[in-house]
Amino acid sequence: MLTPQQINHYHVHGYVLVSGIFSDAEVDELEREFDAIIERRLRQQASLDVKWSGQWSSGQDSSPLIHTQDVQAYSATWARALLHPLLTEAMADLIGPNVMLHHTKLFQKPTEKGSGFPMHQDYPYFPHERHSMAAGIIHLRDTNEQMGCLRVVPGSHKLGPLPIHKEKHGGPQDFYLDPEKYPIDDATPCPARRGDVLFCSYLTIHGSGINRSDQMRKTVLVQFRDPADRPSNDQHSRSHGQGMMLRGVNPHGDWIKGIMPAQVKETACP
Ligand SMILES: O=C(O)CCC(=O)C(=O)O
């Protein structure tokens, strides 16, 4: 699926933007299901508004995003998308041959002043021993800078895990980097077309700006890893289908370890 140049771009810069994975008809269906998931969740009074806490955004006028994890728990269309042969082939080209699901997240960034994300690495949320963990961000709308597209610091994955910013006056601690050292505006914008997938290592410094446009930004992020790369600190909340193989095999045969909640036991069928 990926060209040697795209694979090289990922390894050198820590991210790569890929077109041609989903057809227009597939993206149409995925966007319809994206909207329907939000509608069903809101009808059930689910609380979907989120904003990254902390002092990084103090003084900023922005509105919360709509967010839900686990799109595959709400829609078979999205469950199938996770197993899309071209998507999983691209994932395997980057970390392969085996690809395991970690979690998924839907984000809808509202118009006018939809909140951004501080510059951060995903690493501290779910650290792994060999750093194979990556995100594939599926874009359901053309997304430009004005819409608060993803921004990255190219090559920053080579810096390894970086110290978390300590807030001056206490307050909520989130795992973001010093905004003075890594200003969002200095990072490289990654505009994308509808259907594009932006792959990004969990060590690559990234964030995004406010959506200042009159168009909603819609993305679904799929976090995946090599099953042979074990969690070094198994602290992340569990997700639906976590540990499911998206491509290839789990060579270890002990998928429960480090993946499922302690109370879930592997039991033999009676
Ligand atoms: O979608 C975005 O703008 C950023 C998402 C992100 O950085 C994350 O979920 O870790």
The ligand as an ORCA input file, in Angstrom:
! r2SCAN-3c Opt
* xyz 0 1
  O      -7.248     15.709     16.629
  C      -6.499     16.545     17.112
  O      -6.532     17.736     16.817
  C      -5.462     16.106     18.102
  C      -5.754     14.777     18.693
  C      -4.679     14.346     19.610
  O      -3.641     14.928     19.666
  C      -4.847     13.205     20.479
  O      -5.962     12.689     20.618
  O      -3.837     12.779     21.076
*
